[in-house]
Amino acid sequence: MEIMDRPIEKKKGIKKKHIYMGIGALLLSALIYEAFLANNVSTYRTDIERVTIDTVSKGIFHDYISISGTVEPIATVFLDAREGGRVEEKVVEEGSMIKKGDVILRLSNPDLSLSILNSEAQLAEKSNFLRNTMVVMEQERLQIKRELLNLEFDIKRKKRTYRQNKTLYADSLISKEEFLKSEEDYDFAGRSYQLYIERQGQDSIYRSIQVDQMKENLRNMSLNLKLVRQRQENLNLVAPVDGQLTSLDVEIGQSVPKGGRIGQMHILTSYKVIADIDEHYIDKVKVGLGAILERQGQEFKLKIRKILPEVRDGRFSVEMVFSGKKPQNMRTGQTYFVRLQLGSPQKSLLLPRGSFFQKTGGQWISGYSCLLLTGNRPTGAILK
């Protein structure tokens, strides 16, 4: 038997060892990739239902927040009873628009009325007493003038007698005693006249002082009576300003103490908006920041006028006023959404708001909070 050699042809295609080698290479690559990720990033496992995927892009960032604001009147005026009394009549009702000086409420106070009558009686009595005193003083003044007139004539007569007796005594026609008597009478009349003149001056001063004091008392009593009557006028509660009467907490027959709070008015010439803001923004919110209020498709500008210092339940309040055109037909208590501008627009990396915003206020993003996307496909990079 003849044995002949024949060539063995190599089989073409993938052999089993090639498959094993490929699997080994893939496993090695996976181990290397996993080790690389372990050194650079950490992993976080969660349910797919809790994952939100969105695109991060570059653009213009408008730094504002949307807040809810409540409309309030620009000012509130409280109504207090300037005088105590019993409620007799409610002239206007709550919700009415009233003008300055309009009567809102009428009170009665019998004690005050009696005080007015007593003051009027005392004033009349003092007035009569002053008039009587002035009449008596005038009579005394006239009596003094009459006495002075008599003294003047008496001086003239005694002076004439003295001169005549002096001539006669020089001619030895009368006795010395008669001459000396006429001289003494003339001297006494002159001194009496001077004494009356001094009395007249003193009486005039006394009368002037007494009259001035009585007139001053009358002025004081008149002023007191005027004040008491003004207190009676205060029994009518009037509106101090133009506005809306929002509350009137009294009823007919009720006794109101002096100074008691009985209601309030709203001044509606303008409005302010009160809003609560999360405390995360407390460092960014400043007086003068602008805001936009949207109403019926129109935008109205606001600015922060006051920041209340107290923080309650993680929120603080601001007071905003209109800086331009004001909306029409606004009502107290209405609620509007307001865009509060915290900064100027600038180019930034824009990231959609997520659950992290409630915890950080947008100041920073914690690990695994967001997954960056390129187009619609994840890149695998995780923000830390």
Beta strands, then each sheet from edge to edge (+ up, - down):
strand 1: 57-61
strand 2: 64-80
strand 3: 85-90
strand 4: 97-98
strand 5: 103-108
strand 6: 236-238
strand 7: 243-248
strand 8: 255-256
strand 9: 261-278
strand 10: 290-295
strand 11: 298-312
strand 12: 315-322
strand 13: 335-341
strand 14: 346-350
strand 15: 371-374
strand 16: 377-382
sheet 1: 1+ 14-
sheet 2: 4+ 7- 9+ 2- 13+ 10- 11+ 12-
sheet 3: 6+ 5- 3+ 8-
sheet 4: 15+ 16-
end
